[in-house]
Amino acid sequence: MVNRNGPRRGLSIIELLFALSILTFAVMGIYSSFVNMANSGKRQRVMIRARMLAQQDLAQLRVCSFDSLHQYRPPGQAEPYPNTHNLFRKTSVQALDENTLKLSVEVGRQEPGDRPGFSTGQSYRIEGIRKK
């Protein structure tokens, strides 16, 4: 468009708003991916900690005598793990036969207000066998 004083210079307000809106959407997409990566890292740290605690608990069960494990009656529901944030554990000992026990430890995350049990995909379960 040519006006009386020669060719037009610069950007119109519409062009400037359009360029800013494209830039805003691009920055929002990049920011969203950074937030998702941070949340994923946090979940992975929780699962690594749950795995280490479950392995530690199973090792503690394995050093107990067979008779004491055979008589052990763990609580029916998950119990809070000491000194952790939202981590719970559930232990079970099941007799397979008179000389074999199945040991199971599950450690996971429970959010306040959740029904009893672990949040979906937020627990680690490990099992072992103890023979007499």
C-alpha positions as CSV (number, residue, x, y, z in Angstrom):
1,M,0.0,0.0,0.0
2,V,1.4,3.4,-1.0
3,N,0.3,6.5,0.7
4,R,0.9,10.2,-0.2
5,N,4.3,10.3,1.4
6,G,5.7,7.2,-0.3
7,P,5.8,3.4,0.6
8,R,4.7,2.3,4.0
9,R,7.3,1.3,6.6
10,G,7.1,-1.0,9.7
11,L,4.4,-3.4,10.8
12,S,0.7,-2.8,11.3
13,I,-0.8,-3.5,14.7
14,I,-2.6,-6.6,13.3
15,E,0.7,-8.0,12.0
16,L,2.4,-7.3,15.3
17,L,-0.5,-9.0,17.3
18,F,-0.4,-12.0,15.0
19,A,3.4,-12.5,15.4
20,L,3.1,-12.1,19.2
21,S,0.3,-14.7,19.4
22,I,2.5,-17.2,17.4
23,L,5.4,-16.5,19.7
24,T,3.2,-17.0,22.8
25,F,1.9,-20.4,21.6
26,A,5.5,-21.5,20.9
27,V,6.7,-20.4,24.4
28,M,3.7,-22.1,26.1
29,G,4.5,-25.4,24.3
30,I,8.1,-25.3,25.4
31,Y,7.2,-24.4,28.9
32,S,4.6,-27.3,29.1
33,S,7.2,-29.8,28.0
34,F,9.6,-28.6,30.7
35,V,6.9,-29.0,33.4
36,N,6.1,-32.5,32.1
37,M,9.8,-33.5,32.3
38,A,10.1,-32.2,35.8
39,N,7.0,-34.1,37.0
40,S,8.2,-37.2,35.3
41,G,11.5,-36.9,37.1
42,K,9.8,-36.5,40.4
43,R,7.7,-39.7,39.8
44,Q,10.8,-41.6,38.8
45,R,12.6,-40.6,42.0
46,V,9.6,-41.8,44.1
47,M,9.5,-45.1,42.3
48,I,13.3,-45.6,42.7
49,R,12.9,-44.9,46.5
50,A,9.9,-47.3,46.7
51,R,12.0,-50.0,44.9
52,M,14.9,-49.6,47.3
53,L,12.6,-49.7,50.4
54,A,10.8,-52.8,49.1
55,Q,14.1,-54.6,48.5
56,Q,15.3,-53.6,52.0
57,D,12.1,-54.9,53.6
58,L,12.3,-58.2,51.7
59,A,15.9,-58.6,52.8
60,Q,14.8,-58.0,56.4
61,L,12.1,-60.7,56.1
62,R,14.5,-63.2,54.6
63,V,16.8,-63.0,57.6
64,C,14.0,-63.9,60.0
65,S,13.6,-67.5,61.1
66,F,11.1,-69.7,59.2
67,D,9.0,-70.3,62.3
68,S,8.7,-66.6,63.1
69,L,7.7,-65.8,59.5
70,H,5.2,-68.6,59.5
71,Q,3.5,-67.1,62.6
72,Y,3.8,-63.5,61.3
73,R,0.5,-61.8,60.6
74,P,1.0,-58.5,58.8
75,P,-1.6,-55.7,58.9
76,G,-4.3,-56.1,56.3
77,Q,-3.9,-52.6,54.8
78,A,-1.0,-50.6,53.7
79,E,0.8,-48.8,56.6
80,P,2.7,-45.5,56.4
81,Y,6.4,-45.8,55.9
82,P,8.3,-44.0,58.6
83,N,10.1,-40.8,57.6
84,T,8.8,-40.7,54.1
85,H,6.2,-38.5,52.3
86,N,3.2,-40.4,51.1
87,L,4.9,-43.7,50.9
88,F,3.1,-46.8,52.3
89,R,4.0,-50.4,52.5
90,K,2.1,-53.7,52.6
91,T,3.7,-56.9,53.6
92,S,2.4,-60.4,53.2
93,V,3.6,-63.9,54.1
94,Q,1.7,-66.8,52.5
95,A,2.4,-70.5,53.2
96,L,2.7,-72.4,49.9
97,D,3.2,-75.7,51.7
98,E,4.6,-76.7,55.1
99,N,8.2,-76.0,54.1
100,T,7.8,-73.0,51.8
101,L,6.6,-69.4,52.4
102,K,6.0,-66.7,49.8
103,L,7.1,-63.3,51.0
104,S,5.7,-60.2,49.3
105,V,6.4,-56.5,49.9
106,E,4.7,-53.6,48.1
107,V,5.8,-50.1,48.6
108,G,4.0,-47.2,46.9
109,R,2.4,-43.9,47.0
110,Q,-0.9,-43.0,48.4
111,E,-2.4,-39.5,48.1
112,P,-4.5,-38.1,50.9
113,G,-8.2,-38.9,50.3
114,D,-7.4,-42.0,48.2
115,R,-9.3,-45.2,49.0
116,P,-7.2,-47.8,50.7
117,G,-4.5,-49.2,48.4
118,F,-2.0,-47.6,46.1
119,S,-2.4,-45.0,43.4
120,T,-2.4,-46.6,40.0
121,G,1.1,-47.1,38.6
122,Q,2.6,-45.7,41.8
123,S,3.8,-48.8,43.6
124,Y,6.6,-51.4,43.4
125,R,6.0,-55.0,44.4
126,I,8.7,-57.6,45.1
127,E,8.3,-61.2,46.0
128,G,10.6,-63.9,47.3
129,I,10.5,-67.5,48.5
130,R,11.7,-68.7,51.9
131,K,12.3,-72.4,52.4
132,K,12.6,-74.2,55.8
